[in-house]
Amino acid sequence: MTSWNARALAALVTICPMVGSCGFKSVDYCDDMNGPTTALYGSRTFVERDLKSPSTARFPSQGDAQVRVIKIAQCEYSVVSYVESENLLGAMVRTNYIARVEVDQKTGVTTLRSMVY
């Protein structure tokens, strides 16, 4: 790193905490815009873990009529959806699920509270 780059980086590290976040806004993963999407995609991660062939998983789009994300408390959501994937015999099957997830407001990390297939 050149001495100019090092000085510029040092200045940013020193100045940014004093003025806020240097223009970077923190994301609220629980707000009305981000919360449902974060919960939906987070729930899919947990569903994939239970599949026999996760690489074949096909999830519906968020706008699908059979997909519902319901806010049940601050940063807690109930996700009603389905996945289509291959079973052990190679046949595509549809599995409905309801996942209750909690979203960390600052990081967007999703924690599974319960899952019903």
N, C-alpha and C positions, 0 to 999 in steps of 0.2 A: 504494500500500500504506500503510495507516495505521501510525503509529509503534508501536502495540501489536503488530500483525502482524509488523512488521519485527523488533521485539525478540524475539518468540516464535520466529521463524525463526532468528535469530542464536543464541538459546539452544540450539535443537535442533542446529544445526550444530556448536556448541561441545561440548555434552554427549554427543551420540550416539556420537562416536568413543571417548569415555572409558569409556562403560558397555557398549560392544559395538555392537549394531546397532539399539538402541531397539526391540527386540522383533521386528524383521524377521529371519526366518531366511533364510539363503541356500539356494537350491535346488541339490541335487546331481542334475544331469541324467543321470548315469550309474548311479544306484542302480537296484535291481531294479524299482522302481515306475515311475520316469520314463524310464529308458534305452530300453527297447523302444519305447515310444510316441514318444519324440523321434526315434529312428532311423527308425521307420516313416513318420512324417509328413515328416521331412527327405528321405527317399528319394523320396517322391512329388513333391517340388519338382523334383528332377533329372529324373524321368521326364517331367513336364509340359513341360520345356524341349525335349525331343526329339520331342514329338508334333506332327503336322501341324495338328491342331485342338484345342489344349489346353483350350479352353472347354467342349468336349464330354466331357472326361475324367470317368469314373466309377470310383472306387476302391472295393474291398470294405471292409467294416468290419474293425476290428482283430480281432474274434472269428471272422471267416470261417475255415472249415476249410482253405482254401488259402493262408492268410497265415501266414508263419512269420518270427519275428524271433529270431535266434540270437546270443547273446553269444559272440564269438570271442576277445576280449581285453578288458582294462579300457577301457571307452569305445569299443569297436569292435564293430560288429554286422553280421551278414549278414541282409538282408531279402529274403525270397522272397514275391512277390506278383504281382498282375496289374492291368492297367488296361483298361477298355473305353472306346474313343473312336472318333470318325469318322475314316476315312481320306480321301484326296483326292477320292474318288468319293462321299463322303457315307454310306458303309456303316459300320455299327458293327462294329469288330473288337476281339478280345481279344488283348492282348499280355502274355505272361508276362515277368517280369524278376527278376533277382537283383542286388541292389545291396549293395556293401560300403561302409559309412559309418563315420565317426568322429564322435563327439559331444563337443563341448567341455564339460567337466564343470561349469564355472561359468556359461557363457553359453547353453548349449544349441544353439549354432551347429553345424550338421551339414556335414561335409566329405565329398564323394564320393571314394572310393578306387578303385572300379571298378564297372562296370555291364555286365551281360550280358542281352541280350534274346533 
